[in-house]
Amino acid sequence: QVQLVESGGGLVQPGGSLRLSCVVSSSIFRNDIMAWYRQAPGNQRELVASHKMGEAAQYTDSVKGRFTISRDNAKKTVYLQMNSLKPEDTADYYCHMKRIAWGTEYWGQGTRVTVSS
């Protein structure tokens, strides 16, 4: 069973930055699609950013130019660098892996990001 463990959430003032990390318990395959989702209170979970090796990262419009997804396969870690944070970025952030080779997908337990003054 593959496990994903997120960290890096917390309280930050508007305009600040945070970097979320997601450590994967197994090796990350080249064709694995790694992604970050978020869910704000009362809202549905939404895709924030996704990354597949050899392709351009994809971002939801509200975070383009502010967030960057990256992965370090050697460290089995995926990152989400979040800059210029806004109160509307407040949510629980979840790491997700879609393993194309096995037809499976996995979720982390989430890390909370609160943007408030």
C-alpha positions in Angstrom: 0.0 0.0 0.0 1.4 3.3 -1.1 1.2 6.1 1.5 1.5 9.9 1.0 2.3 12.1 3.9 1.9 15.9 3.6 3.6 18.6 5.7 4.3 22.3 5.6 0.8 23.7 6.2 0.2 26.4 8.8 -0.9 30.0 9.4 0.5 32.7 7.2 -0.4 36.3 6.5 -1.8 37.5 3.2 1.1 37.9 0.7 3.2 35.3 2.5 4.6 32.0 1.2 4.5 28.4 2.2 6.0 25.3 0.7 4.0 22.0 1.1 5.8 18.7 0.9 4.4 15.3 0.1 6.6 12.3 0.8 5.6 9.1 -1.0 6.3 5.7 0.7 7.3 4.0 -2.6 9.3 5.1 -5.6 7.6 7.6 -7.9 7.3 6.1 -11.3 8.0 8.3 -14.3 4.4 8.0 -15.5 2.8 8.7 -12.1 0.7 11.8 -12.2 1.3 13.8 -9.0 -1.2 16.5 -7.9 -2.3 18.8 -5.2 -5.9 19.3 -4.4 -7.6 21.5 -1.8 -10.9 21.7 0.0 -12.1 24.8 1.7 -14.9 24.5 4.3 -18.3 24.0 2.6 -16.6 23.5 -0.8 -15.9 20.6 -3.0 -12.3 19.4 -3.4 -10.7 21.0 -6.3 -7.6 20.3 -8.3 -4.9 22.9 -7.7 -1.9 21.7 -9.7 -0.8 18.5 -11.4 2.5 17.3 -12.8 3.5 14.5 -15.1 7.1 13.9 -16.2 7.8 15.3 -19.6 4.8 17.5 -19.7 4.0 21.1 -18.6 2.5 21.4 -15.1 -1.2 22.3 -15.0 -2.7 24.8 -12.6 -6.1 26.0 -11.8 -6.6 29.6 -13.0 -6.8 31.1 -9.5 -3.2 30.0 -8.6 -1.4 30.5 -11.9 1.7 32.6 -11.5 1.6 32.1 -7.7 1.9 28.4 -7.1 4.5 26.0 -8.5 4.4 22.2 -8.3 7.6 20.2 -8.5 8.8 16.7 -7.8 12.0 15.1 -6.8 11.8 11.4 -7.7 15.0 10.6 -5.9 13.6 12.0 -2.7 10.2 10.5 -3.4 8.8 14.0 -2.7 6.4 16.3 -4.4 6.3 20.0 -3.5 3.8 22.9 -3.8 5.5 26.3 -3.5 2.8 28.8 -2.7 3.6 32.5 -3.0 1.5 35.7 -2.7 -1.0 33.8 -0.6 -4.6 35.1 -0.3 -7.3 34.5 2.2 -9.2 32.5 -0.4 -6.3 30.0 -0.5 -7.3 28.9 2.9 -8.1 25.2 2.7 -7.0 21.7 3.5 -4.4 20.7 0.9 -4.2 17.1 -0.2 -1.5 15.3 -2.2 -2.7 12.8 -4.8 -0.9 10.2 -6.9 -2.4 8.5 -9.9 -0.3 5.4 -10.8 -1.0 4.8 -14.5 1.0 1.6 -14.5 -1.2 -0.1 -11.9 -4.5 1.8 -12.4 -4.6 2.9 -8.8 -4.7 6.2 -7.0 -3.7 7.4 -3.6 -4.4 10.3 -1.2 -2.6 11.9 1.6 -4.3 12.8 4.9 -4.1 16.6 4.1 -2.4 19.6 5.6 -4.2 22.8 6.6 -3.3 26.1 5.2 -4.8 29.2 6.8 -4.1 32.6 5.2 -5.2 35.4 7.6 -3.9 38.6 9.2 
